[in-house]
């Protein structure tokens, strides 16, 4: 293995195309809008763009239900627009990776149309069909979007599996023809020049042949890290991935450190990295993610420290606070109150992005964008949010007011409101009517304002990312937790060739006295602080301070 693959040094900027920049006034972001903002991304310091799905889709799940893998969704433009975007990004030294969604397709994909046509169709086994049981579904599995994970198909008298929406039937990866079709499609995109894939719920692609009942209807024990998932990924690597110099990152719900080593171990021949979601799940409650709990710092520290030390030397970490499925980072992990929003946003960036791993920024994070917290359920577009409201409020589990609090905290639509470019109508996102409402705080929080302010969150991100790029200690240094028992401060050191970085972050709105740091008589040089004026030997509210002790 080479010591420094390019993806280890990458800063990935994730774009949700529908909400990034509209170029034609139809209220939907598009590829030409992204093209218009490439210089912004380059100036930020990102050198990879991850595009959420841009393929043809009926948009049951905002593009994660694909009806044609080799066509562009018309809302986003044309294949010529994509090819132009790819060329222009490469000119700026920016690579592009695509979302690979191959656990399932749309029920409008031609494969599924053939599959459901009749039991004898050659593509019948492209999907997972089963006979019913006792007048009902084949087993008791529940969909992650609510209701049964099985949909009855009257013409054939059978059920098909869908872990998500009924309009997202699961592919049958046990069928070699499915794998061949997927590998051909991936190769087609890589030959076109894309630089890799983020693989949607890739840990779910293998299901057990027997499909047993799950505890309380939970399919997770059988579908997460299924029986043949590693064999299929090694085949994918051998047939496709190893032939190209690319980045691969797998979305792996429920993955542990030990499982991550199987998916992304340096010598496993599968993927480069995996996304783990232990830190984003620290606020889960009796109804899963639907909760208004706050993050308890000792839990967060335990998770980060475990992953940093657990993968050291054997695999590579992904560093992210949020994405298109998560609430805004500053709203969940920081403090969105006016007096603390910018400070806590800078602290969060310092805390995570000086750890070892590849940085993944979600659009607007670099501005400190916050949750939208719309007043009305009708303002939300997300199928998961609407179904959860139906099931939890309709089922008498929670009240309307309780559920709206949960939605305000964790709905996926919090991350999907339009990018806030300036203080003009609709935040400069569109001249038309946006597909989802703009966060009302766009006049105070926007890129134009922050670009001209050296003390802004955006300016701080630029300096921090440049520091990462210029200092090998961030990429290669040893990691050691600092004050691991402290319940208000997250601290650690990074050490390389005798130099040591001390990273100290206050996660509260309180002033926190600092404990003694033993530098063996060497000088503590302050290289980062999210306060402009020098501070005392204490961390002020949401302060981040980074010291360097040189050899």
C-alpha positions as CSV (number, residue, x, y, z in Angstrom):
1,X,0.0,0.0,0.0
2,X,1.2,3.5,-0.8
3,X,1.7,5.8,2.1
4,X,-0.3,8.8,0.9
5,X,-3.2,8.0,-1.4
6,X,-4.7,11.3,-2.6
7,X,-8.0,10.6,-0.9
8,X,-6.3,10.7,2.5
9,X,-5.6,14.4,2.0
10,X,-9.0,15.2,0.5
11,X,-11.4,17.8,1.7
12,X,-14.8,16.6,0.3
13,X,-17.6,19.2,-0.1
14,X,-21.0,17.4,-0.3
15,X,-23.6,19.0,-2.5
16,X,-27.3,18.3,-2.4
17,X,-28.0,19.5,-6.0
18,X,-31.7,20.3,-5.5
19,X,-30.8,22.9,-2.8
20,X,-27.4,24.3,-3.9
21,X,-27.9,26.7,-6.7
22,X,-30.7,27.2,-9.3
23,X,-29.5,28.6,-12.7
24,X,-32.8,28.8,-14.6
25,X,-35.4,30.1,-12.1
26,X,-37.5,26.9,-11.7
27,X,-36.8,26.7,-8.0
28,X,-34.7,23.6,-8.2
29,X,-30.9,23.6,-8.0
30,X,-29.1,22.2,-11.0
31,X,-25.7,21.3,-12.5
32,X,-25.2,24.7,-14.2
33,X,-25.8,26.2,-10.8
34,X,-23.0,24.1,-9.3
35,X,-20.7,25.1,-12.2
36,X,-21.3,28.7,-11.3
37,X,-20.1,28.1,-7.7
38,X,-16.9,26.0,-8.4
39,X,-14.6,28.9,-7.6
40,X,-16.3,29.3,-4.2
41,X,-15.6,25.6,-3.5
42,X,-12.0,25.9,-4.6
43,X,-11.4,29.0,-2.5
44,X,-12.8,27.3,0.5
45,X,-10.1,24.7,0.2
46,X,-12.2,21.7,-0.8
47,X,-10.7,19.5,-3.6
48,X,-13.4,16.9,-4.0
49,X,-17.2,17.3,-4.6
50,X,-19.6,14.6,-3.6
51,X,-22.8,15.0,-5.6
52,X,-25.9,13.5,-4.1
53,X,-27.9,11.6,-6.8
54,X,-28.2,13.4,-10.2
55,X,-29.7,10.4,-12.0
56,X,-33.2,10.2,-13.5
57,X,-35.7,9.6,-10.7
58,X,-39.4,10.1,-9.9
59,X,-38.2,11.7,-6.6
60,X,-40.1,9.6,-4.1
61,X,-37.0,9.9,-1.9
62,X,-35.4,13.0,-3.5
63,X,-33.3,11.1,-6.0
64,X,-32.4,8.0,-3.9
65,X,-35.0,6.2,-6.0
66,X,-33.3,5.9,-9.4
67,X,-35.2,5.0,-12.6
68,X,-32.1,5.2,-14.9
69,X,-28.5,5.1,-13.7
70,X,-27.2,6.5,-17.0
71,X,-29.4,9.5,-17.5
72,X,-29.4,12.9,-15.7
73,X,-32.5,14.0,-13.9
74,X,-34.1,16.6,-16.2
75,X,-34.5,19.0,-13.2
76,X,-30.7,19.1,-12.9
77,X,-29.9,19.5,-16.6
78,X,-28.4,17.2,-19.2
79,X,-25.5,14.8,-19.6
80,X,-23.7,17.6,-21.5
81,X,-24.1,19.8,-18.5
82,X,-22.6,17.1,-16.3
83,X,-19.7,16.6,-18.6
84,X,-19.0,20.3,-18.7
85,X,-19.1,20.4,-14.9
86,X,-16.7,17.5,-14.7
87,X,-14.2,19.2,-17.1
88,X,-14.4,22.6,-15.3
89,X,-14.0,21.0,-11.9
90,X,-10.9,19.1,-13.0
91,X,-9.4,22.3,-14.4
92,X,-9.6,23.7,-10.9
93,X,-8.1,20.6,-9.3
94,X,-11.4,19.4,-8.0
95,X,-12.4,15.8,-8.3
96,X,-16.1,14.7,-8.4
97,X,-17.5,11.5,-6.8
98,X,-21.0,10.4,-7.4
99,X,-23.6,8.8,-5.1
100,X,-23.9,5.1,-6.0
101,X,-27.4,3.8,-4.9
102,X,-27.5,0.1,-5.7
103,X,-29.2,-1.5,-2.7
104,X,-32.4,-0.6,-4.5
105,X,-33.8,1.1,-7.5
106,X,-37.0,3.0,-8.2
107,X,-40.1,0.9,-9.0
108,X,-40.1,2.9,-12.3
109,X,-36.7,1.5,-13.3
110,X,-37.0,-0.7,-16.5
111,X,-35.4,-3.6,-14.5
112,X,-38.3,-3.6,-12.1
113,X,-40.8,-3.1,-14.8
114,X,-39.5,-6.3,-16.4
115,X,-39.2,-8.1,-13.1
116,X,-42.9,-7.5,-12.1
117,X,-44.2,-8.2,-15.6
118,X,-44.5,-12.0,-14.9
119,X,-42.9,-14.7,-12.9
120,X,-41.1,-16.1,-15.9
121,X,-39.3,-12.9,-16.9
122,X,-35.5,-13.2,-17.1
123,X,-35.3,-10.2,-14.8
124,X,-37.7,-11.5,-12.2
125,X,-34.8,-12.4,-9.9
126,X,-33.3,-8.9,-10.1
127,X,-35.4,-8.2,-7.1
128,X,-36.4,-10.1,-3.9
129,X,-39.8,-11.7,-4.4
130,X,-41.4,-14.1,-1.9
131,X,-44.8,-15.9,-1.4
132,X,-46.9,-14.6,1.4
133,X,-47.3,-16.3,4.7
134,X,-50.7,-17.0,6.4
135,X,-52.4,-14.5,4.3
136,X,-49.9,-11.7,5.0
137,X,-46.3,-10.7,4.2
138,X,-43.4,-13.3,4.0
139,X,-42.1,-12.2,7.4
140,X,-42.5,-9.5,10.0
141,X,-39.9,-7.0,8.8
142,X,-40.7,-3.3,9.1
143,X,-39.5,-0.8,6.6
144,X,-37.2,1.9,7.8
145,X,-39.7,4.4,6.4
146,X,-42.6,2.9,8.3
147,X,-45.0,0.1,7.7
148,X,-44.2,-3.4,6.4
149,X,-41.0,-3.9,4.4
150,X,-43.1,-6.0,1.9
151,X,-45.3,-4.8,-0.9
152,X,-48.0,-7.0,-2.4
153,X,-48.0,-7.3,-6.1
154,X,-51.5,-8.4,-7.1
155,X,-50.8,-9.5,-10.7
156,X,-48.2,-12.0,-9.7
157,X,-49.6,-12.8,-6.2
158,X,-46.2,-12.3,-4.5
159,X,-44.5,-9.7,-2.3
160,X,-41.3,-7.8,-3.0
161,X,-38.9,-6.5,-0.4
162,X,-38.3,-2.7,0.2
163,X,-36.2,-1.7,3.2
164,X,-37.2,1.9,2.4
165,X,-40.3,3.1,0.4
166,X,-42.5,0.7,-1.5
167,X,-41.3,2.7,-4.5
168,X,-37.7,1.6,-3.7
169,X,-37.6,-2.2,-4.3
170,X,-34.4,-3.9,-3.1
171,X,-32.1,-5.5,-5.7
172,X,-31.2,-9.1,-5.3
173,X,-27.4,-9.1,-5.1
174,X,-27.3,-12.9,-4.9
175,X,-28.1,-12.8,-8.6
176,X,-24.8,-12.6,-10.6
177,X,-26.7,-10.8,-13.4
178,X,-27.5,-8.0,-11.0
179,X,-23.9,-7.6,-10.0
180,X,-22.8,-7.7,-13.6
181,X,-25.3,-4.9,-14.5
182,X,-24.2,-2.8,-11.6
183,X,-20.5,-3.2,-12.4
184,X,-21.1,-2.3,-16.0
185,X,-22.9,0.9,-15.0
186,X,-20.1,1.8,-12.5
187,X,-17.4,1.3,-15.2
188,X,-19.4,3.4,-17.6
189,X,-19.3,6.4,-15.2
190,X,-15.6,5.8,-14.3
191,X,-14.7,5.7,-18.0
192,X,-16.4,9.1,-18.3
193,X,-14.0,10.5,-15.8
194,X,-15.7,10.5,-12.4
195,X,-13.3,10.1,-9.5
196,X,-15.2,7.6,-7.3
197,X,-18.3,6.8,-5.4
198,X,-20.0,7.4,-2.1
199,X,-22.0,4.2,-1.8
200,X,-25.5,4.5,-0.3
201,X,-26.3,2.0,2.5
202,X,-23.8,-0.4,0.9
203,X,-23.8,-2.5,4.1
204,X,-27.4,-3.6,3.3
205,X,-26.9,-5.2,-0.1
206,X,-26.7,-8.8,1.1
207,X,-29.8,-10.5,2.7
208,X,-30.0,-14.0,4.1
209,X,-31.8,-16.5,1.9
210,X,-34.1,-17.6,4.7
211,X,-35.4,-14.1,5.6
212,X,-36.3,-15.0,9.2
213,X,-38.5,-12.9,11.4
214,X,-36.8,-10.0,13.2
215,X,-37.1,-9.1,16.8
216,X,-40.1,-6.8,17.0
217,X,-40.0,-6.6,13.2
218,X,-36.5,-5.2,13.1
219,X,-34.7,-6.3,9.9
220,X,-31.4,-4.8,11.0
221,X,-29.8,-7.9,12.4
222,X,-30.2,-9.7,9.1
223,X,-29.7,-7.0,6.5
224,X,-26.9,-5.0,8.1
225,X,-23.5,-6.6,7.3
226,X,-25.4,-9.4,5.6
227,X,-23.9,-12.9,4.8
228,X,-22.2,-12.1,1.5
229,X,-21.6,-8.3,1.6
230,X,-17.8,-8.6,1.8
231,X,-17.6,-11.1,-1.0
232,X,-19.7,-8.9,-3.2
233,X,-17.6,-5.8,-2.4
234,X,-14.3,-7.7,-3.0
235,X,-15.8,-8.8,-6.4
236,X,-16.7,-5.1,-7.1
237,X,-13.2,-4.1,-6.2
238,X,-11.6,-6.7,-8.4
239,X,-13.9,-6.2,-11.4
240,X,-14.2,-2.4,-11.2
241,X,-12.7,-0.3,-8.4
242,X,-9.1,-1.5,-8.6
243,X,-8.9,-0.5,-12.3
244,X,-9.1,3.2,-11.5
245,X,-7.4,5.7,-9.2
246,X,-10.5,6.7,-7.3
247,X,-12.1,7.4,-3.9
248,X,-14.6,5.0,-2.4
249,X,-16.6,5.6,0.8
250,X,-19.3,3.3,2.0
251,X,-22.4,4.4,4.0
252,X,-22.6,1.7,6.6
253,X,-25.4,2.1,9.1
254,X,-24.7,0.1,12.3
255,X,-21.0,-0.4,11.5
256,X,-18.6,-1.0,14.3
257,X,-14.9,-0.4,14.4
258,X,-14.2,-4.1,13.9
259,X,-16.7,-4.3,11.0
260,X,-15.2,-1.1,9.5
261,X,-11.8,-2.9,9.3
262,X,-13.5,-5.5,7.1
263,X,-15.0,-2.9,4.8
264,X,-12.1,-0.6,4.6
265,X,-9.0,-2.3,6.0
266,X,-5.9,-1.3,4.0
267,X,-5.3,-4.9,2.9
268,X,-9.0,-6.0,2.4
269,X,-9.5,-5.1,-1.2
270,X,-12.9,-3.5,-0.7
271,X,-13.4,0.2,0.0
272,X,-11.2,3.2,1.1
273,X,-13.4,4.4,3.9
274,X,-16.8,4.0,5.6
275,X,-19.2,6.4,7.2
276,X,-20.1,5.4,10.7
277,X,-23.0,7.0,12.5
278,X,-22.4,6.3,16.2
279,X,-21.8,10.0,17.0
280,X,-24.9,11.1,15.1
281,X,-27.0,8.5,17.1
282,X,-26.0,9.8,20.5
283,X,-29.3,11.7,20.8
284,X,-31.6,8.8,19.8
285,X,-34.5,8.0,22.2
286,X,-37.4,5.5,22.5
287,X,-38.5,6.4,19.0
288,X,-35.1,6.1,17.4
289,X,-33.9,9.4,15.9
290,X,-37.1,11.1,16.7
291,X,-36.1,12.8,19.9
292,X,-35.1,16.3,21.2
293,X,-32.3,15.0,23.4
294,X,-29.1,17.0,23.6
295,X,-25.6,15.5,23.0
296,X,-23.9,14.3,26.2
297,X,-20.2,15.1,25.6
298,X,-18.7,12.0,27.4
299,X,-20.6,9.8,25.0
300,X,-19.3,11.8,22.0
301,X,-15.7,11.7,23.3
302,X,-15.9,8.0,23.8
303,X,-17.0,7.4,20.2
304,X,-14.5,9.7,18.6
305,X,-11.6,8.4,20.6
306,X,-12.6,4.8,20.0
307,X,-12.7,5.3,16.2
308,X,-9.4,7.3,16.1
309,X,-7.5,4.7,18.0
310,X,-9.4,1.7,16.7
311,X,-8.6,2.3,13.0
312,X,-5.0,3.6,13.6
313,X,-2.7,1.9,11.1
314,X,-5.4,-0.5,9.7
315,X,-8.1,1.7,8.1
316,X,-9.0,5.3,7.5
317,X,-11.6,7.5,9.2
318,X,-14.3,9.7,7.7
319,X,-14.6,13.0,9.6
320,X,-18.1,14.6,9.3
321,X,-20.7,16.3,11.5
322,X,-23.6,16.3,9.1
323,X,-24.9,15.4,5.7
324,X,-28.2,15.4,3.7
325,X,-29.7,13.0,6.2
326,X,-28.7,14.8,9.4
327,X,-29.7,18.1,11.1
328,X,-27.4,21.0,10.8
329,X,-24.2,20.5,12.8
330,X,-24.3,23.7,14.8
331,X,-27.9,23.0,15.8
332,X,-27.2,19.5,17.0
333,X,-23.7,19.6,18.4
334,X,-23.2,23.3,19.0
335,X,-25.4,26.2,20.0
336,X,-27.5,28.1,17.4
337,X,-28.3,31.0,19.7
338,X,-27.1,34.2,18.1
339,X,-24.4,34.9,20.7
340,X,-22.9,31.4,20.3
341,X,-23.7,30.2,16.8
342,X,-20.5,31.4,15.0
343,X,-18.3,30.6,17.9
344,X,-19.6,27.0,18.3
345,X,-19.5,26.4,14.6
346,X,-15.8,27.3,14.6
347,X,-15.2,25.1,17.7
348,X,-16.9,22.1,16.0
349,X,-14.7,22.5,12.9
350,X,-11.5,22.7,15.1
351,X,-12.5,19.7,17.2
352,X,-13.2,17.2,14.4
353,X,-11.1,18.3,11.4
354,X,-7.8,18.2,13.3
355,X,-8.3,14.5,13.9
356,X,-7.0,11.8,11.5
357,X,-9.2,11.1,8.5
358,X,-10.7,12.6,5.4
359,X,-12.9,15.6,5.9
360,X,-16.5,15.7,4.6
361,X,-18.2,19.1,4.7
362,X,-21.9,19.4,4.0
363,X,-22.9,22.5,2.0
364,X,-23.6,25.5,4.3
365,X,-21.7,24.0,7.2
366,X,-18.8,26.3,6.5
367,X,-21.3,29.2,7.0
368,X,-22.7,27.9,10.3
369,X,-26.1,27.4,8.7
370,X,-28.8,26.2,11.2
371,X,-31.9,24.1,11.3
372,X,-34.9,25.7,9.7
373,X,-37.5,24.6,12.3
374,X,-40.5,25.4,10.0
375,X,-43.8,26.0,11.9
376,X,-46.0,23.8,9.8
377,X,-45.7,20.2,8.9
378,X,-46.8,21.1,5.4
379,X,-43.5,23.0,4.9
380,X,-41.6,19.7,5.1
381,X,-41.0,17.6,2.0
382,X,-39.1,14.6,3.4
383,X,-40.9,11.3,3.1
384,X,-39.2,10.0,6.2
385,X,-40.4,13.0,8.2
386,X,-44.0,12.7,6.9
387,X,-44.2,9.0,7.6
388,X,-42.8,9.3,11.1
389,X,-45.4,12.0,11.9
390,X,-48.1,9.7,10.6
391,X,-46.9,6.7,12.6
392,X,-46.0,8.4,15.9
393,X,-48.7,11.0,16.1
394,X,-51.3,8.9,14.3
395,X,-50.4,6.0,16.5
396,X,-50.9,7.9,19.7
397,X,-47.2,7.6,20.7
398,X,-46.5,11.4,20.9
399,X,-48.5,14.6,20.6
400,X,-48.4,17.0,17.7
401,X,-46.3,19.5,19.7
402,X,-43.9,16.8,20.8
403,X,-43.4,15.5,17.3
404,X,-42.8,19.0,15.9
405,X,-40.1,19.5,18.5
406,X,-38.5,16.3,17.3
407,X,-38.8,17.3,13.6
408,X,-37.3,20.7,14.4
409,X,-34.3,18.9,15.9
410,X,-33.6,16.0,13.5
411,X,-35.7,16.1,10.3
412,X,-33.6,15.5,7.2
413,X,-35.2,18.7,5.7
414,X,-33.1,20.8,8.1
415,X,-30.1,20.1,5.9
416,X,-32.1,20.4,2.6
417,X,-33.2,24.1,2.8
418,X,-31.5,26.2,0.0
419,X,-27.9,27.2,0.3
420,X,-27.7,30.8,1.7
421,X,-25.7,32.7,-0.8
422,X,-26.7,36.3,-0.1
423,X,-29.3,38.5,1.4
424,X,-31.4,38.9,-1.8
425,X,-34.8,37.2,-2.0
426,X,-34.6,33.4,-1.6
427,X,-31.0,33.8,-0.3
428,X,-29.7,34.1,-3.9
429,X,-30.6,30.4,-4.5
430,X,-33.3,31.0,-7.1
431,X,-35.2,33.8,-8.9
432,X,-38.3,31.5,-8.8
433,X,-40.2,29.8,-6.0
434,X,-37.8,27.4,-4.2
435,X,-38.9,23.7,-4.0
436,X,-38.6,23.9,-0.2
437,X,-38.6,27.0,2.0
438,X,-35.5,29.1,2.7
439,X,-34.3,29.4,6.3
440,X,-35.6,32.8,7.5
441,X,-32.2,33.7,8.9
442,X,-30.5,33.9,5.5
443,X,-30.2,37.7,5.7
444,X,-27.9,37.3,8.7
445,X,-26.2,34.1,7.6
446,X,-25.0,34.0,4.0
447,X,-21.9,33.5,2.0
448,X,-21.6,37.0,0.6
449,X,-21.6,38.5,4.0
450,X,-19.1,36.0,5.4
451,X,-16.7,36.3,2.5
452,X,-16.1,39.9,3.4
453,X,-15.7,39.3,7.1
454,X,-12.3,38.0,8.3
455,X,-13.9,36.8,11.6
456,X,-16.7,34.8,10.0
457,X,-17.2,31.1,10.1
458,X,-16.3,30.8,6.4
459,X,-13.0,32.7,6.9
460,X,-12.2,30.5,9.8
461,X,-12.9,27.3,7.8
462,X,-10.5,28.5,5.1
463,X,-7.7,29.0,7.5
464,X,-8.3,25.7,9.3
465,X,-8.4,23.7,6.0
466,X,-5.2,25.4,4.8
467,X,-3.6,24.4,8.1
468,X,-4.6,20.8,7.6
469,X,-3.2,20.9,4.1
470,X,0.1,22.4,5.1
471,X,0.9,20.3,8.2
472,X,1.6,16.6,7.9
473,X,1.0,16.2,11.7
474,X,-2.8,16.4,11.0
475,X,-2.7,13.6,8.5
476,X,-0.1,11.3,10.0
477,X,0.3,12.2,13.6
478,X,-0.4,9.9,16.5
479,X,-3.7,10.5,18.4
480,X,-4.0,10.6,22.1
481,X,-7.0,11.7,24.2
482,X,-6.4,14.6,26.6
483,X,-8.3,14.9,29.9
484,X,-10.6,12.0,28.8
485,X,-12.8,12.2,31.9
486,X,-13.7,15.9,31.5
487,X,-17.4,16.3,30.8
488,X,-17.2,19.8,29.3
489,X,-14.0,19.9,27.3
490,X,-12.9,17.6,24.5
491,X,-9.2,17.5,24.1
492,X,-6.5,15.4,22.3
493,X,-3.0,15.6,21.0
494,X,-1.5,14.8,17.6
495,X,2.2,14.0,17.6
496,X,4.7,13.6,14.8
497,X,8.5,13.8,14.7
498,X,8.6,15.3,18.2
499,X,6.1,18.0,17.5
500,X,2.8,17.9,19.4
501,X,-0.6,19.6,18.7
502,X,-2.9,20.2,21.7
503,X,-6.5,20.6,20.6
504,X,-8.9,21.8,23.4
505,X,-12.6,22.5,22.8
506,X,-15.2,23.8,25.2
507,X,-18.6,22.4,24.4
508,X,-20.5,24.6,26.8
509,X,-21.6,28.2,27.3
510,X,-19.6,28.2,30.6
511,X,-16.0,29.4,31.3
512,X,-13.9,26.3,31.9
513,X,-10.7,26.4,33.8
514,X,-7.8,24.5,32.1
515,X,-5.9,21.8,33.9
516,X,-2.1,21.8,33.7
517,X,-0.4,20.8,30.5
518,X,3.0,19.2,30.8
519,X,5.2,20.4,27.9
520,X,8.5,19.4,29.5
521,X,9.6,23.0,29.5
522,X,8.9,23.7,25.9
523,X,7.0,26.7,24.6
524,X,3.3,26.5,23.9
525,X,2.6,28.3,20.6
526,X,-1.0,29.2,19.9
527,X,-1.8,28.3,16.3
528,X,-5.6,28.5,16.4
529,X,-8.2,30.1,18.5
530,X,-11.8,31.0,17.7
531,X,-11.6,34.1,19.8
532,X,-9.8,37.2,18.3
533,X,-8.4,38.5,21.6
534,X,-5.9,36.5,23.8
535,X,-7.5,34.6,26.5
536,X,-6.7,33.6,30.1
537,X,-5.7,30.1,31.2
538,X,-9.3,29.1,30.8
539,X,-11.6,28.2,27.9
540,X,-14.3,30.7,27.3
541,X,-17.8,29.7,26.1
542,X,-17.4,27.4,23.0
543,X,-13.8,28.3,22.7
544,X,-11.4,26.2,20.7
545,X,-7.7,26.6,21.3
546,X,-4.9,24.8,19.5
547,X,-1.3,24.8,20.8
548,X,1.8,23.6,19.0
549,X,4.8,22.4,21.0
550,X,7.8,22.0,18.7
551,X,10.5,19.4,19.1
